[in-house]
Amino acid sequence: GAAVVSACARAVLDAGRVPYYSTDLSNLKSQAAALRCGFVPAWTEAYVYVPRQQRVDGDYLGLGRLGQAPVSTQPA
């Protein structure tokens, strides 16, 4: 709970580091504990499932379906 989070955050701060708290977007209890301990939301991540048969190698943004060139992850 919040007591453990607070103790860990304090230990990290005492070590001269910046504490970081991460949880799944759907884990509301964990988010509430983080907020009670003074953590504030900084960003969120979202994932989209693309069925295997619709995946295009290197086209992680789906730009090929929009008529744009896919983003290459290979060195030039």
Residue frames as qw, qx, qy, qz and C-alpha x, y, z in Angstrom:
[[0.000, 0.883, 0.470, 0.000, 0.00, 0.00, 0.00],
 [0.162, 0.929, -0.025, 0.333, 0.86, 3.64, 0.32],
 [0.568, -0.771, 0.284, 0.045, 3.09, 3.11, 3.37],
 [0.818, -0.080, 0.409, 0.396, 5.39, 0.78, 1.43],
 [0.514, 0.692, 0.243, 0.445, 5.44, 3.11, -1.58],
 [0.142, -0.967, 0.087, -0.194, 6.29, 6.08, 0.65],
 [0.701, -0.585, 0.360, 0.192, 9.09, 4.19, 2.40],
 [0.772, 0.187, 0.396, 0.460, 10.59, 3.07, -0.90],
 [0.319, 0.849, 0.160, 0.391, 10.32, 6.55, -2.40],
 [0.363, -0.911, 0.189, -0.046, 12.02, 8.04, 0.68],
 [0.786, -0.331, 0.403, 0.332, 14.87, 5.51, 0.44],
 [0.644, 0.484, 0.337, 0.487, 15.37, 6.36, -3.23],
 [0.054, 0.949, 0.042, 0.308, 15.36, 10.10, -2.47],
 [0.587, -0.761, 0.262, 0.089, 17.79, 9.60, 0.42],
 [0.789, -0.069, 0.419, 0.444, 20.13, 7.85, -2.03],
 [0.064, -0.561, 0.268, 0.781, 20.12, 10.97, -4.20],
 [0.120, 0.134, 0.832, 0.524, 17.97, 9.42, -6.91],
 [0.454, 0.046, -0.059, -0.888, 14.59, 10.26, -8.40],
 [0.421, 0.121, 0.869, -0.230, 11.86, 7.75, -7.55],
 [0.370, 0.129, -0.561, -0.729, 9.74, 6.44, -10.40],
 [0.492, 0.143, 0.747, -0.423, 6.35, 4.76, -10.06],
 [0.347, 0.173, -0.637, -0.666, 4.74, 2.80, -12.85],
 [0.447, 0.171, 0.805, -0.350, 1.50, 0.89, -13.04],
 [0.164, 0.330, 0.803, 0.468, -0.95, -0.35, -15.61],
 [0.192, -0.200, -0.163, -0.947, -3.52, 2.17, -16.77],
 [0.624, -0.380, -0.513, -0.450, -6.31, -0.08, -15.50],
 [0.595, -0.243, -0.633, 0.431, -4.82, -0.50, -12.00],
 [0.166, -0.787, -0.147, -0.576, -6.76, 2.26, -10.27],
 [0.731, -0.671, -0.105, 0.068, -5.85, 1.19, -6.72],
 [0.747, -0.102, 0.058, 0.654, -2.15, 1.37, -7.55],
 [0.237, 0.569, 0.181, 0.766, -2.62, 4.77, -9.16],
 [0.435, -0.817, -0.178, -0.334, -4.45, 6.00, -6.06],
 [0.798, -0.484, -0.050, 0.355, -1.61, 4.79, -3.81],
 [0.590, 0.186, 0.121, 0.777, 0.92, 6.61, -5.97],
 [0.031, -0.721, -0.204, -0.662, -1.11, 9.82, -5.83],
 [0.633, -0.754, -0.162, -0.071, -1.41, 9.58, -2.02],
 [0.782, -0.340, 0.056, 0.519, 2.39, 9.36, -1.86],
 [0.079, -0.806, 0.122, 0.574, 2.92, 12.48, -3.94],
 [0.381, -0.025, 0.700, 0.604, 3.61, 10.96, -7.33],
 [0.438, 0.594, 0.123, -0.663, 1.96, 12.75, -10.24],
 [0.791, 0.395, 0.450, 0.126, 1.07, 11.33, -13.66],
 [0.173, -0.617, 0.397, 0.657, 3.70, 12.24, -16.24],
 [0.371, 0.322, -0.619, -0.612, 2.72, 10.13, -19.26],
 [0.791, 0.068, 0.512, -0.327, 0.73, 7.13, -20.36],
 [0.017, -0.291, 0.835, 0.466, 1.26, 4.41, -22.90],
 [0.769, 0.282, 0.245, -0.519, -1.28, 2.84, -25.20],
 [0.237, -0.224, 0.886, 0.329, -1.03, -0.34, -27.22],
 [0.704, 0.347, -0.059, -0.617, -2.99, -1.42, -30.25],
 [0.634, -0.076, 0.765, 0.087, -3.38, -5.04, -31.27],
 [0.509, 0.524, -0.398, -0.555, -2.89, -5.72, -34.98],
 [0.946, 0.037, 0.296, -0.129, -3.79, -9.25, -36.10],
 [0.570, -0.373, 0.584, 0.442, -0.76, -11.15, -37.39],
 [0.557, 0.412, 0.614, 0.379, -2.12, -11.42, -40.93],
 [0.185, 0.944, 0.236, 0.141, -2.44, -7.62, -41.12],
 [0.472, -0.759, 0.210, 0.398, 1.06, -6.82, -39.85],
 [0.666, 0.704, -0.089, 0.231, 3.62, -5.41, -42.25],
 [0.784, -0.237, -0.114, 0.562, 7.28, -5.77, -41.28],
 [0.398, -0.006, -0.005, 0.917, 8.69, -2.38, -40.29],
 [0.176, -0.474, -0.326, -0.799, 5.34, -0.58, -40.60],
 [0.276, -0.254, -0.768, 0.520, 4.74, -0.15, -36.89],
 [0.155, 0.296, 0.260, -0.906, 2.58, 2.94, -37.31],
 [0.468, 0.510, 0.718, -0.071, 0.34, 1.48, -40.03],
 [0.099, 0.640, -0.170, -0.742, 1.41, 4.16, -42.49],
 [0.104, -0.069, 0.843, 0.523, 1.31, 1.74, -45.42],
 [0.122, 0.567, 0.814, -0.021, -2.46, 1.56, -45.09],
 [0.060, 0.845, 0.235, -0.477, -2.54, 5.36, -45.37],
 [0.657, 0.713, 0.116, 0.216, -0.49, 5.41, -48.56],
 [0.070, -0.915, 0.389, -0.085, 2.66, 6.60, -46.80],
 [0.624, 0.400, -0.644, 0.191, 6.03, 4.90, -46.67],
 [0.816, -0.513, -0.260, 0.054, 6.64, 2.75, -43.58],
 [0.211, -0.877, 0.410, -0.133, 9.21, 3.82, -41.01],
 [0.819, 0.280, -0.474, 0.160, 12.35, 1.73, -41.38],
 [0.662, -0.718, 0.210, -0.043, 14.09, 0.40, -38.30],
 [0.902, 0.094, 0.121, 0.403, 17.02, -0.89, -40.35],
 [0.346, -0.642, 0.191, 0.657, 20.29, 1.08, -40.51],
 [0.534, 0.804, -0.006, -0.263, 20.72, 3.09, -43.70]]
